[in-house]
Each structure stands twice: as structure tokens, then as C-alpha cells.
């Protein structure tokens, strides 16, 4: 009799278990069977970023500049220019052999002689920064800051949106995106 009372008392200790949920062998709650794996990402984007449910399924909703594009804060041409900027910056970092602690765990720098790809990446980065610096002379804000924080780091800084639009127009002219649209 005493053992039965102790068993009942032990079951009632702690946080009560949820009823009617799927569990794996260890007793942890699992996702619903048959639920699409990207549904969690869509629900999270709707909940955290306030993206409409229809837009949450699009891959652009996963980044700050993508959400700005979906909200109409930047144009499609500016979005494409920012994507190209990110690729140019990544090529430049690779050419400079900058270690990225978030992507790789290897330390140190390998002293490998430059090849034509590295030289071209450095030249492209130099001409890109020169174009931004030329436009910087006419504007009061810092045009490299929104590229660094919003595009490269994927952080949301609403006070930089104006400068981001300006540098987006500079990048469109630099990459010739507006001209490609007109000729097509």
C-alpha cells in the first residue's frame, strides 16, 4: 500500500507532461508527422519579423534586405545590387585569405601566391570602393556602414535605410543593373 502511494506521488512531481503530442523513444516531444520542414521557418518569420504569411514562404524573407524588398522599402534592382555586392565582398575576403571564425575553424593564413582570380577580386573590390567613395563626397551619411551592418552582417538598423537606398543606387550604376533592364 505504501509503495503504491509513493509511486503515485512520484508521478505528480515536477512539471506535468503535455497530453496528445508525438514523442520519440527518449520521451522528448517531436514535430508532427507529415508536417513540412520549412513550415517552422515560415511560422518563425511571421512571428519574429512580422512578415505576411504569403511572403514568409519566399527565400527573400530570410534576410533583412530581402524583407525590405518584400516590404517595398528597396527596389528589385537595389536588391540584386546588394546580392552582387555580397558576392564581391566574399570573393575579396577569400582573395585576402581573411579567416572567418563563423564558417571555418582553421586558424592562421596560408601564404599561397596570388592567382588571376585573386588579382581580379582585389581589382573589383578597389573599383567598387572607389565608386562608393566618389558618391560619399556628395552625401553626409556614411555609405559603407549600411553595407557592412545591413547587407554583410544581416542586422536590422532602421536609421540607415536612407543611406542604404543611396548606396543601392550607386551599386546599381556600378554593376549596370538599370541599364541591363532598359536594354532587355
C-alpha positions, 0 to 999 in steps of 0.5 A: 500500500505504501509503495503504491502511494509513493509511486503515485506521488512520484508521478505528480512531481515536477512539471506535468507532461503535455497530453496528445503530442508525438514523442520519440523513444527518449520521451522528448516531444517531436514535430508532427508527422507529415508536417513540412520542414520549412513550415517552422521557418515560415511560422518563425518569420511571421512571428519574429519579423512580422512578415505576411504569411504569403511572403514568409514562404519566399527565400527573400524573407530570410534576410533583412534586405530581402524583407525590405524588398518584400516590404517595398522599402528597396527596389528589385534592382537595389536588391540584386545590387546588394546580392552582387555586392555580397558576392564581391565582398566574399570573393575579396575576403577569400582573395585576402585569405581573411579567416572567418571564425563563423564558417571555418575553424582553421586558424592562421593564413596560408601564404599561397601566391596570388592567382588571376582570380585573386588579382581580379577580386582585389581589382573589383573590390578597389573599383567598387570602393572607389565608386562608393567613395566618389558618391560619399563626397556628395552625401553626409551619411556614411555609405559603407556602414549600411553595407557592412551592418545591413547587407554583410552582417544581416542586422536590422538598423532602421536609421540607415535605410536612407543611406542604404537606398543611396548606396543601392543606387550607386551599386546599381550604376556600378554593376549596370543593373538599370541599364541591363533592364532598359536594354532587355 
